[in-house]
Each structure stands twice: as C-alpha cells, then as structure tokens.
Amino acid sequence: MSDVEKKIIQIPEITRVEGHAAVEIDIEDGNVKEVRLDVFEGTRFFERIVLGHKYDELAHITSRVCAICSTGHVLAAIFAVERIFSFTPTPIETKLRELMHLGMIIESHATHVCALALPDFLKTPDLASFAGQHKEKFLLWTHLRNLGAEIQTAVGGRPFHPVNLHVSGLSKIPSTASLEGVKADLKRSLDEAISLAELVLSFAPPVERLTEPYFLALIPHDDKYGYFGETIQSSEGWQRSCQEYKEYLDEQVVTYSHAKRSLVKGKPVMVGSMARLALFGNRLTREALNVYQATPLFKGDSNSIWNNAAQAIEIIQAIERAIEIIDEVETLKNERTPEKKPLGIVAGRATGAVECPRGTLYHYYEIDENGVICAADMITPSAQNTARIELDIKEVVSQSTEKEMLGPHLETLVRAYDPCNTCATHMVAINWK
Amino acid sequence: METNPRPCIAVEGLTGCAGELLVILENLDKLLPFVRVASFPFAQSQNDDGPVDIAFVEGSVSQPHDLEKLKRIRAKARWLVAVGNCAVWGCVQGGACAKCKVTDMLEAVYGQHSEIQALESRPLDAYVNVDVKLSGCPIDKTQFLSVTASLLKDHLPYITHKPVCLECKLNENPCVLIEKNLPCLGPVTAAGCGALCPSLGAACYGCWGPSQAPQMDAMATILSEKGYEALEIMNRLKTFGAPEHLFERMNV
C-alpha cells in the first residue's frame, strides 16, 4: 500500500450564493475521506456587537446580519425581547408582522430560485445570457421579487433592513390604500408563482441521494402553515420548546471555516422549506397544496435539489396567505381595540425563534433591569444545514465514477440549499452549558 | 464582435450583509443594455478578472482575504465606488471595533488558539484610494443608478451629505426629537433615505453614516437634555461606524 492515490477536488469559490464559501474534498483510492465546506466570509461578531446597546436598538443592528433575511433577524430579536418583557402587541400588529415576513419569504425565495438556482438548469453562465435568452423567466423573477419588496416596503418602510418594526409593535400602521394596492398585485402574481413552481419541478435532480434527512421546523401557530411558533417538531417525532434549543442543538466550531455547525445527537439536520413541507405540508393554502400534492416531495422524495421546488411552493402559499391577512387587517381596523399597554422593562432572558427562508433562526438575549443587552446568541439556519450539505456532497461524490467532472453538479447541490454565508458567519462561540 | 465594446463593470462583496449586492442585482436589468458585467460572483458563475471601468465594492475590510481582494479590485478598476455603509464607514461592525479590540472578540468567539484571522473592520478608504463613496444601508437605487450614469459619461458624481433633518422638513414631518423626545440622530446623519424613520414617527438611528461636518457635541447636549445617559448617547451615535475624530470636541 505504498502508493495510495490521493486527490483533492477544490471549488475555490461557489458563485451565486449569499456570502463566500468554498468546497474541498479529499479522495483516497477513489474513496471520499473528507468534505469541507469552508465559509470564508469575514467573521461578523454580531453577538458581541449588540452588547451594551438598549433593547430598542436591537432591531436596527440585527437586521444588518443579512439583507435578504433581515426581517427574520429583526422579528426573532423582537420576539425574544417581548417574551422577556411579557409583552403582547395588538392583533393588527401581529398580523402585519406576519405579512412583512411573507414579503421576505417571497423576495428571498424568488431571488434564490430564479436568479441564483435557475441558471444551473438553463445553462446560462452569466447575467447577460440569462436576461437575454430567457427573458420571460428573468421577468418572472423581477415581478415576484418586486412583489416581495412591495410588501416589505408597505409594512416595513423599505425592501429590507425594515424601519417600522419595533419591540412593542409598529410605529405606523400602513394605510388601507397601500394595503389594497399590495393585495391587487398579490392577486395578479398568483399564476406567475404557480408557473414558476411548475418550471422548477420540470428539472429532475441530476443525482440521487442515499440517506433520509433529519428535519426540524417550528410548529406554526393556529393550525395554519406559517413561520412563527414556539415549539420545534422533528421528523423523528419529538417536540421541544425553542427556549431549550441549547439542549437539542449541539454547536461546534471547526478549524477550517468561519461558520459553526449544529448537530442533533451527533446527526446532521436539515431545516428550511423542505423540512416545513415535510412536517406541515398538509396545512398549505389551496393552490399551494394542489401543486405540492403532485410533486415528488409529497411522495417522500427528499433529494435536496427539490429545495428549489419547495421554495417555489412556499411562494404560492405566501401569496395566498398574504391576501387573507390583508383582509383580516382591514376587518380589525374597523373594530375597537383596547388601549395598548405600555412596555415594562424588566431583567430577564429568553429565546425568539422564527422560520426564515432557509430554516429556523434562534436569537437568545439576556437583558438587565435598564433594558441593556448583556448576553446574546444567534443560531442561523445555514449553520444548521452545513453538516447536512457536507454529508450530501460526500454521498454525491461517492456515487460518481468521474469525480473530476463533478464540480458543476456539486455547486448546483450546494446552491439548492440556498446557503447564506453572511448569516452563518455571525456565529460567535459563547461557551454554552 | 462589437466594434465599440460596452463599458465593463464589476460588482464585488467583502464582509457585509450582501444588501448592496442585492440592490444592484435588482436594478441590473436597467444597466444591462449599457454595460458588460465582467464580474459579479453573487449573481453569475462566469467571471473574469480583466480591467473594468467601474468596480462597485460592498462590505468592510474585516479579514486579510478582504484586503487582498480589495487591492486586486483597485488595480483593475478605473473608478472604484464604495457602496453602502460598510464600505464607506464600516457600519455596525466598524462601530463595535471602536468599542472593543478585535483580538478580544476573536478570542471570545473562537477560543484562544484559533487559526481564524480577523482584522479590525475598516472602510475601503482606510486601505485604498476610493473614487466615489455612496453610503446608505442599503443604498438608494435611484442614487446608485444616477452615480453609475454619471461615471459612464466620465463625470464624477456629486453626492450631498446634508443632514436627514433637511429631507424631514421637506416632508413636513413633526420633529420626533423635539416633540416626542425620541433619540433621533437625524441632525448628524447623512440624508438620502428620504427621512424614512421620522416620516413613520420613529427616531433616525444613523444608518447612512455621518452628515457633512456633523455637530456631534450639540447632538449629545440635546440628547442629555432629553434625559439620555452619556454612555447610551455614545453607543447610539457610534453604532453605524462614525469615525472617532468626529467626537473629539465632545465631553459627555
């Protein structure tokens, strides 16, 4: 065994993902020894940045973790603080927060599915050829993305880094005229969203997968399909409060990457659209459910490439649900509501969790009696998915006989997870436990 | 082959939230008829490293890798445009570096013997010559398109840094600082957002970075008259990367 044949496959930079990541695979005698997903986005130290700031500054700072899921980071922080202060906003504000979140889901998913993932299947290496040769698909993206941006601007003040979401509610309730405008655009976009899902479903995954994923997602409120909840459901059957996340998620620092990895009982987990559909797909709105029931996902095919389709189905659901919410908000506007209670600042600690486009996001804070942040922890979806991506790559490479030719396939695979490396590197190791 | 090749642009990200990349991507359809996108790794797979007419750079320099990349971009670009608060001022990461040492943060984060390298987050002009600084968090798309149009016509664009108060008055908003006692940083923050927060009845929190010659001492005095503690005032003023020298005349 003197000359073991050793090879390294390197993809120095994965393009068309948020942030910066590379893949390195060690192969010995044709067998995959190790896969390393190296997130080389500069470290961001957000858990340190928020310390010493007042609770009302949190939303402004945490949105800067990530543009595309800024609304999620803002809401997770707000939910944690409101839990500490035992504060409940008015029903209308709760609905508008959900509407805002759906705007983010639409904008983020449309951008990922159309602008980042689709070029793999259309074989367009640059923007000019994508926009030139597939004009109608390019327009599909701009229309749906604009719709998400329009919702977030109407509720949050701008397409991302919202300025209207605060601990204790909204500084201004959007006018009926602006919400009706949004509703008309939502109705106009439903067919486009369905055609996007059908398009993505027509692209079969280039490679098979071997092991079944371990899914985690928040159980949505009110028996509806949704993104806010208190309790985590796993595909293994267990349920835990998100307040106890440190007991089921085991975060590890690795030497080769700026992003940490989360495992559950030593196993890689998968969070995001596929997890939500697998666990709560039966709660989808009408059109979304129709499309979902005709997909391989519904029959239990859990190939990660289908994450693109799962996101497209969630766009349909978000459009249908957003129309309902606008009607509910307008009804609530006509009802007399009791005077809003003032915010009572108390010391405490709590976790806020939301389902972001890419999966469950946890924000944990400790606040002193003056409302100043004294400890913080954030667990992003991409950090939870990283170990699963590495396992996926290992399986794909192991199955292939022409390993050198794999580069583009692997990029497609990593991209399907929609990894957000700007998010993943915000993790700082707080010595927990 | 085109006889008169279109100008080339590059869109690159250092360490940041990718917000400016998103704004540029979302407005690229308006530019595509006029430019060739030589490099935009966030949005396309085929990128080349050749010379470009305009390079838009997002993010702060927060690790050695960013610095090498920035120097490469500077060398190939005729105009270097810093886009977004991170690239112009250092944003929240730069603000935090002003409060605590990056080596301490690194140790707190990754342990004592980490191989991960981090630099104190700095804006681009701490290291290279920057031709145009377009702040915003995120940048304003209209401003971005007009800056690009100017550069494509070989004009250096004029960008004002008047305070947010100016836009707020044009919107005829009641003053949230004077009338609602909110910690509004509009008087010392660069306008461009259209006075977004005060128009919704909330306090400006300074995300576009400092205005031209900001009167930080007067701002601090008003906030302390409104009952805010010195430490909180400094925390709020420095969150979005305002450089240390602007605070020299202050004695809070």
Chai-1 contact restraints between the chains, C-beta under 6 A:
chainA,res_idxA,chainB,res_idxB,connection_type,confidence,min_distance_angstrom,max_distance_angstrom,comment,restraint_id
A,T15,B,P41,contact,1.0,0.0,6.0,A-B,restraint_1
A,T15,B,S45,contact,1.0,0.0,6.0,A-B,restraint_2
A,E18,B,A18,contact,1.0,0.0,6.0,A-B,restraint_3
A,G42,B,T15,contact,1.0,0.0,6.0,A-B,restraint_4
A,G42,B,S62,contact,1.0,0.0,6.0,A-B,restraint_5
A,G42,B,Q63,contact,1.0,0.0,6.0,A-B,restraint_6
A,G42,B,D66,contact,1.0,0.0,6.0,A-B,restraint_7
A,T43,B,A118,contact,1.0,0.0,6.0,A-B,restraint_8
A,F45,B,M105,contact,1.0,0.0,6.0,A-B,restraint_9
A,R48,B,M105,contact,1.0,0.0,6.0,A-B,restraint_10
A,I49,B,V92,contact,1.0,0.0,6.0,A-B,restraint_11
A,I49,B,A96,contact,1.0,0.0,6.0,A-B,restraint_12
A,G52,B,N235,contact,1.0,0.0,6.0,A-B,restraint_13
A,H53,B,N235,contact,1.0,0.0,6.0,A-B,restraint_14
A,H60,B,Y205,contact,1.0,0.0,6.0,A-B,restraint_15
A,I61,B,V92,contact,1.0,0.0,6.0,A-B,restraint_16
A,R64,B,C17,contact,1.0,0.0,6.0,A-B,restraint_17
A,R64,B,V92,contact,1.0,0.0,6.0,A-B,restraint_18
A,C66,B,C17,contact,1.0,0.0,6.0,A-B,restraint_19
A,A67,B,C17,contact,1.0,0.0,6.0,A-B,restraint_20
A,A67,B,A18,contact,1.0,0.0,6.0,A-B,restraint_21
A,A67,B,G19,contact,1.0,0.0,6.0,A-B,restraint_22
A,A67,B,L22,contact,1.0,0.0,6.0,A-B,restraint_23
A,P125,B,S45,contact,1.0,0.0,6.0,A-B,restraint_24
A,P125,B,Q46,contact,1.0,0.0,6.0,A-B,restraint_25
A,D126,B,Q44,contact,1.0,0.0,6.0,A-B,restraint_26
A,D126,B,Q46,contact,1.0,0.0,6.0,A-B,restraint_27
A,L127,B,V37,contact,1.0,0.0,6.0,A-B,restraint_28
A,L127,B,A43,contact,1.0,0.0,6.0,A-B,restraint_29
A,L127,B,Q44,contact,1.0,0.0,6.0,A-B,restraint_30
A,A131,B,L32,contact,1.0,0.0,6.0,A-B,restraint_31
A,G157,B,L196,contact,1.0,0.0,6.0,A-B,restraint_32
A,G157,B,L200,contact,1.0,0.0,6.0,A-B,restraint_33
A,V163,B,L196,contact,1.0,0.0,6.0,A-B,restraint_34
A,V163,B,C197,contact,1.0,0.0,6.0,A-B,restraint_35
A,N164,B,L200,contact,1.0,0.0,6.0,A-B,restraint_36
A,S171,B,L200,contact,1.0,0.0,6.0,A-B,restraint_37
A,S171,B,G201,contact,1.0,0.0,6.0,A-B,restraint_38
A,S171,B,A202,contact,1.0,0.0,6.0,A-B,restraint_39
A,K172,B,L200,contact,1.0,0.0,6.0,A-B,restraint_40
A,K172,B,G201,contact,1.0,0.0,6.0,A-B,restraint_41
A,V253,B,Y110,contact,1.0,0.0,6.0,A-B,restraint_42
A,T255,B,E115,contact,1.0,0.0,6.0,A-B,restraint_43
A,T422,B,C17,contact,1.0,0.0,6.0,A-B,restraint_44
A,T422,B,A18,contact,1.0,0.0,6.0,A-B,restraint_45
A,V428,B,V109,contact,1.0,0.0,6.0,A-B,restraint_46
A,A429,B,V109,contact,1.0,0.0,6.0,A-B,restraint_47
A,A429,B,Y110,contact,1.0,0.0,6.0,A-B,restraint_48
